[in-house]
Amino acid sequence: MLDFSLWGWLFWIPVLAAEAKLRRAKKLGQERVVARIQARHDEARSKPSAGVA
């Protein structure tokens, strides 16, 4: 039978907190990249093409 101590369980609290923070940072980074690409796309669509008559 396995016996877990309280210290073993308390070890996971900062680990899970750090993992959640990293997941949020990754999501924020992805959102920023998508927003930057979308802004660049919108800017390109609003500019008239230089070589087209």
N, C-alpha and C positions, 0 to 999 in steps of 0.2 A: 504494500500500500504506500502511496506517495503522501508525503507530509510537507506542505508548503508553509513557510513561516510568513509572518506579517511583512518582514523586510523584503522578502521575495516579491510579494505583491506590490509593495510600495515602490519597488524599483521600476515598475512599469508605468507609473504615473508620469514622470518626466519624459520617458521614452514616447509614450502615446501623445503627450502634449507637443513634443517636438515634431512628431510625425504629422500631426494635424496642422501645425504652423507651416511646415514645408509644403503640405498639400495646398494650403491657402495661397502661399507664395507662388507655387507653380500655376495655379489657376489664374491668379492676377497677372502673371507674366504672359500667359497665353492670351488673356483678354487684351492686354496692351498690344501684343503683336498683331492680333486680328484687327484692332482699332487702327493701328498704324497702316496696315495694308489697305484697309477700307478707305482711310483718308487719302492715301496715295492714289488709289483707284478713282475715287471721286474727283480728286484734283486733275487727274489725267483726262477724265471724261469732260470736265468743264472747260479745259483749254482747247482752243481750236487747233486742228492739226496744221503744222507748218507747210507740208508739201501738198496738201489737197486744195484744189481750186473750188 
